[in-house]
Amino acid sequence: MLLSLNAPDHLSQFILAAFNITEAVTLIEEASGGVNSRIYHSHWVARTQSSTSYGFKVPARGVTHALENEKLAADLGGLLNAPHASPVRQLSGIDVAIPQLGAGTVNITQWVRDSKPVNELNAAERTAISHDCGSNSFFYQYGEWMAFGLFFGIRDRHGGNFMWNPAQRQLCMIDLEDGFTRGNVADYGHVDLMCLAAANPTQKAKQRSFLVCGFNRMYGRAKRHETSYRALLINQTHTATYQLQHFQPARWALQAYLTAYWA
């Protein structure tokens, strides 16, 4: 794929405009995995000297209102204090650096620093997750994100859509364009994720407990901020009538998920 000779400098300027952060872009590459990058070449990543990466994407797999969905879901993640939620900004003209993205609106996502997709973790990093418990553990944060995803009908979940910083134990969910539909617990039981649970039954039961705690934490937070998130939904024509899948249906979904994947 051909990029502009000055692509790193151009993307540094776009990052400054979007996030008011000065970054030195050191590498630009297509995002690993996913239909947007693998087939349509519409998802790229800028690596920087600060170890923060930025995703540049034009969703191209046919999801209606994909750009708007991803931006709105990111804003809702910030509002509800979802763990390490990645902010999304929108700019146009990115084609001067990455022609494959075109001249229209592009979503720019600031990823968690020093993070990598869960499906790219090495053996040691995966083992560390399987041994981890607590309120800062992978599965506690995963419970929060699962609740968020079910509330707002975010689909297409797999290991490439969760970014993990192994050193800081920080989990973030990205690629949020397939949202505001009807959530499905099967999306949150992908083998990329469930294989990280402990093999030891006692340890796995503890992780299950922390996942439920994380889910309930997001559940309570959403109830407290209902007026605020409804204002964001109403502000978008295509989500103005969206019925949040809460609160009792979400609890049923949690029980279905636990029965299917944590029995």
C-alpha positions as CSV (number, residue, x, y, z in Angstrom):
1,M,0.0,0.0,0.0
2,L,1.4,3.4,-1.0
3,L,1.5,6.2,1.5
4,S,2.3,9.8,1.2
5,L,6.1,10.5,1.5
6,N,5.2,12.9,4.3
7,A,2.5,10.8,5.9
8,P,4.0,10.7,9.4
9,D,4.2,14.5,9.5
10,H,0.7,14.8,8.2
11,L,-0.7,12.4,10.7
12,S,1.1,14.1,13.6
13,Q,-0.7,17.3,12.5
14,F,-4.1,15.5,12.4
15,I,-3.4,14.0,15.9
16,L,-2.6,17.5,17.2
17,A,-5.8,18.9,15.7
18,A,-8.0,16.1,17.0
19,F,-6.6,15.6,20.5
20,N,-4.4,18.7,21.1
21,I,-1.4,16.4,21.7
22,T,1.9,16.7,20.0
23,E,3.0,13.3,18.8
24,A,5.9,12.1,16.6
25,V,4.5,9.4,14.3
26,T,7.2,6.7,13.8
27,L,5.2,4.0,11.9
28,I,2.0,3.7,9.9
29,E,0.6,0.3,9.2
30,E,-2.7,-1.4,8.5
31,A,-4.5,-2.6,11.6
32,S,-4.1,-6.3,12.1
33,G,-7.1,-8.6,11.6
34,G,-10.7,-7.4,11.0
35,V,-12.6,-7.0,7.8
36,N,-12.1,-3.2,7.6
37,S,-8.3,-3.7,7.3
38,R,-8.0,-7.2,5.8
39,I,-10.5,-6.7,2.9
40,Y,-11.2,-3.0,2.5
41,H,-7.8,-1.5,3.7
42,S,-9.8,1.1,5.6
43,H,-8.3,0.8,9.1
44,W,-4.8,2.0,9.8
45,V,-2.7,2.6,12.9
46,A,-0.2,5.3,13.6
47,R,2.5,4.3,16.1
48,T,4.3,7.2,18.0
49,Q,7.4,7.8,20.1
50,S,5.2,8.1,23.2
51,S,4.0,4.5,22.7
52,T,0.4,5.7,22.2
53,S,-1.2,4.4,19.0
54,Y,-3.9,6.0,17.0
55,G,-6.4,4.2,14.8
56,F,-7.6,5.9,11.6
57,K,-10.7,4.2,10.2
58,V,-13.5,4.5,7.7
59,P,-15.8,1.6,8.5
60,A,-16.4,-0.2,5.2
61,R,-18.2,-3.4,5.9
62,G,-21.7,-2.1,5.4
63,V,-22.8,-1.2,8.9
64,T,-25.4,1.6,8.8
65,H,-24.3,4.8,10.5
66,A,-20.9,3.2,11.3
67,L,-18.9,6.4,11.7
68,E,-21.6,8.0,13.9
69,N,-22.1,4.9,15.9
70,E,-18.4,4.6,16.8
71,K,-18.2,8.2,17.8
72,L,-21.4,8.1,19.9
73,A,-20.4,4.9,21.6
74,A,-17.0,6.4,22.5
75,D,-18.7,9.4,23.9
76,L,-21.0,7.2,26.0
77,G,-18.0,5.3,27.2
78,G,-16.4,8.5,28.5
79,L,-19.7,9.6,30.1
80,L,-20.1,6.3,32.0
81,N,-16.4,6.1,32.9
82,A,-16.0,2.8,31.1
83,P,-12.5,1.5,31.9
84,H,-9.8,3.3,29.9
85,A,-12.3,4.3,27.3
86,S,-10.6,5.4,24.1
87,P,-11.8,8.8,22.8
88,V,-12.8,9.2,19.2
89,R,-12.5,12.3,17.1
90,Q,-13.6,13.0,13.5
91,L,-11.6,14.8,10.8
92,S,-11.6,14.9,7.0
93,G,-8.7,15.2,4.6
94,I,-6.7,12.2,5.9
95,D,-6.2,11.1,2.4
96,V,-3.2,13.4,2.1
97,A,-1.4,10.9,4.3
98,I,-3.3,7.7,3.7
99,P,-5.0,7.8,0.3
100,Q,-6.9,4.6,1.0
101,L,-9.1,6.4,3.5
102,G,-10.4,8.9,1.0
103,A,-11.1,12.6,1.6
104,G,-14.3,12.2,3.7
105,T,-14.8,11.9,7.4
106,V,-12.4,9.5,9.3
107,N,-12.7,8.4,12.9
108,I,-9.5,8.7,14.9
109,T,-9.2,6.7,18.0
110,Q,-6.6,7.2,20.7
111,W,-5.7,3.7,22.0
112,V,-4.5,2.9,25.5
113,R,-0.8,3.4,25.7
114,D,1.4,0.4,25.3
115,S,-1.6,-1.8,24.6
116,K,-2.1,-4.6,22.1
117,P,-5.1,-6.6,20.9
118,V,-5.9,-9.5,23.2
119,N,-5.6,-12.0,20.3
120,E,-1.9,-10.9,19.9
121,L,-0.8,-11.4,23.5
122,N,2.1,-13.7,24.0
123,A,2.0,-16.8,26.2
124,A,3.4,-15.1,29.3
125,E,0.9,-12.2,29.0
126,R,-2.0,-14.7,28.6
127,T,-0.8,-16.7,31.6
128,A,-0.7,-13.6,33.7
129,I,-4.3,-12.8,32.9
130,S,-5.3,-16.4,33.8
131,H,-3.7,-16.0,37.2
132,D,-5.1,-12.5,37.8
133,C,-8.0,-11.5,40.2
134,G,-9.2,-8.3,41.8
135,S,-10.9,-5.0,41.0
136,N,-8.2,-4.1,38.5
137,S,-8.1,-7.5,36.8
138,F,-8.8,-8.3,33.2
139,F,-12.1,-10.0,33.9
140,Y,-13.4,-7.2,36.3
141,Q,-12.8,-4.7,33.5
142,Y,-14.2,-7.1,31.0
143,G,-17.4,-7.3,33.0
144,E,-17.7,-3.6,32.8
145,W,-17.2,-3.5,29.1
146,M,-19.6,-6.4,28.6
147,A,-22.4,-4.6,30.4
148,F,-21.7,-1.5,28.4
149,G,-21.7,-3.5,25.1
150,L,-25.0,-5.2,26.0
151,F,-26.6,-2.0,27.1
152,F,-25.8,-0.2,23.8
153,G,-26.1,-3.3,21.5
154,I,-22.5,-3.4,20.4
155,R,-21.8,-6.5,18.3
156,D,-18.9,-8.2,16.5
157,R,-16.8,-8.7,19.7
158,H,-13.6,-10.8,19.5
159,G,-10.0,-10.6,20.7
160,G,-9.1,-8.0,18.1
161,N,-11.6,-5.5,19.6
162,F,-10.1,-5.5,23.1
163,M,-6.8,-3.7,23.8
164,W,-4.8,-4.7,26.9
165,N,-1.8,-3.0,28.5
166,P,-0.2,-5.9,30.3
167,A,2.1,-3.8,32.5
168,Q,-0.6,-1.5,33.8
169,R,-3.5,-4.0,33.6
170,Q,-5.7,-1.7,31.5
171,L,-8.4,-3.0,29.2
172,C,-10.3,-1.0,26.6
173,M,-12.9,-2.0,24.0
174,I,-12.5,-0.5,20.5
175,D,-14.1,-0.8,17.0
176,L,-17.6,0.2,18.3
177,E,-19.3,0.9,14.9
178,D,-21.5,-2.1,15.0
179,G,-23.8,-0.8,17.8
180,F,-27.2,0.3,18.8
181,T,-28.7,-3.0,17.6
182,R,-29.7,-5.8,19.9
183,G,-26.9,-7.1,22.0
184,N,-26.0,-10.7,22.0
185,V,-24.2,-12.5,24.8
186,A,-22.5,-14.8,22.2
187,D,-20.5,-11.8,21.1
188,Y,-18.8,-11.7,24.5
189,G,-18.0,-15.4,24.7
190,H,-15.5,-15.5,21.8
191,V,-12.8,-18.1,22.2
192,D,-10.1,-15.4,22.0
193,L,-11.4,-14.1,25.3
194,M,-12.7,-17.1,27.2
195,C,-9.4,-19.0,26.7
196,L,-7.9,-16.5,29.1
197,A,-9.9,-17.7,32.1
198,A,-8.1,-19.8,34.7
199,A,-8.0,-23.6,34.3
200,N,-8.1,-24.1,38.1
201,P,-11.8,-24.2,39.1
202,T,-11.2,-22.2,42.3
203,Q,-9.4,-19.5,40.5
204,K,-11.9,-19.4,37.7
205,A,-14.7,-19.1,40.2
206,K,-13.0,-16.0,41.6
207,Q,-12.5,-14.5,38.2
208,R,-16.2,-15.1,37.5
209,S,-17.1,-13.3,40.7
210,F,-15.0,-10.3,39.7
211,L,-16.5,-10.3,36.2
212,V,-20.0,-10.1,37.8
213,C,-18.8,-7.3,40.1
214,G,-17.5,-5.3,37.1
215,F,-20.8,-5.9,35.3
216,N,-22.8,-4.7,38.2
217,R,-20.6,-1.6,38.6
218,M,-21.4,-0.5,35.1
219,Y,-25.0,-1.4,35.6
220,G,-25.3,0.9,38.6
221,R,-23.4,3.6,36.8
222,A,-25.7,3.5,33.9
223,K,-28.7,3.8,36.1
224,R,-27.3,6.8,37.9
225,H,-26.5,8.6,34.6
226,E,-29.6,7.7,32.6
227,T,-30.6,11.3,32.0
228,S,-27.2,12.2,30.6
229,Y,-26.8,9.2,28.3
230,R,-30.3,9.5,27.0
231,A,-29.5,13.1,26.0
232,L,-26.6,11.9,23.9
233,L,-28.8,9.2,22.2
234,I,-31.6,11.7,21.5
235,N,-29.1,14.0,19.9
236,Q,-28.6,11.6,17.0
237,T,-31.5,11.0,14.7
238,H,-30.8,7.3,14.2
239,T,-30.5,6.6,17.9
240,A,-33.2,8.9,19.2
241,T,-35.6,6.1,19.7
242,Y,-33.1,3.5,20.8
243,Q,-34.3,1.5,23.8
244,L,-31.4,0.8,26.0
245,Q,-31.3,-2.9,26.9
246,H,-31.5,-2.3,30.6
247,F,-31.9,-3.0,33.3
248,Q,-33.6,-6.3,34.0
249,P,-33.0,-7.7,30.5
250,A,-29.3,-7.0,31.0
251,R,-29.3,-9.1,34.2
252,W,-31.0,-11.9,32.3
253,A,-28.3,-11.6,29.6
254,L,-25.6,-11.8,32.3
255,Q,-27.1,-15.0,33.7
256,A,-27.3,-16.5,30.2
257,Y,-23.7,-15.6,29.6
258,L,-22.5,-17.1,32.8
259,T,-24.4,-20.3,32.2
260,A,-23.1,-20.6,28.6
261,Y,-19.4,-19.7,29.2
262,W,-18.6,-20.0,32.9
263,A,-20.4,-23.1,34.1
